[in-house]
């Protein structure tokens, strides 16, 4: 397996682990979606776009 494939695998596993931890703790994960928006994803599947607050 080349390094890029290994890195992609670990990134995917990290995201899956974050979702499990969020579900266990009743919280959410935050990430940038394909449209470049920052979103919160809750354990129930609800996705909320985070409003830009003027920060960088």
C-alpha positions in Angstrom: 0.0 0.0 0.0 1.4 3.4 -0.8 1.6 6.2 1.6 -1.4 8.2 0.2 -3.6 5.1 0.5 -2.4 4.5 4.1 -3.0 8.2 5.0 -6.5 8.1 3.4 -7.3 5.0 5.5 -6.2 6.6 8.7 -8.2 9.8 8.0 -11.3 7.8 7.3 -10.8 5.7 10.5 -10.3 8.9 12.6 -13.5 10.4 11.3 -15.4 7.2 12.0 -14.0 7.1 15.6 -14.9 10.8 16.1 -18.5 9.9 15.1 -18.6 7.0 17.6 -17.2 9.2 20.4 -19.7 12.0 19.6 -22.6 9.5 19.8 -21.3 8.0 23.1 -21.0 11.5 24.6 -24.1 13.1 23.2 -22.1 15.7 21.2 -21.3 16.4 17.6 -18.4 16.5 15.1 -17.3 19.6 13.2 -15.8 19.4 9.7 -15.7 21.2 6.4 -18.1 19.7 3.8 -17.6 19.4 0.0 -19.0 22.9 -0.5 -16.4 24.4 1.8 -18.9 25.1 4.6 -18.1 24.4 8.3 -20.8 22.1 9.6 -21.8 20.3 12.8 -23.0 16.8 12.5 -25.0 15.3 15.3 -25.3 11.6 16.2 -28.9 11.5 14.9 -27.7 12.5 11.4 -28.8 16.2 11.6 -26.3 18.5 10.0 -26.2 22.2 10.9 -24.2 24.8 8.9 -22.1 27.0 11.2 -22.5 30.7 10.5 -19.4 32.7 9.7 -18.6 34.8 12.7 -16.1 37.0 10.9 -13.1 35.1 12.3 -10.3 33.6 10.2 
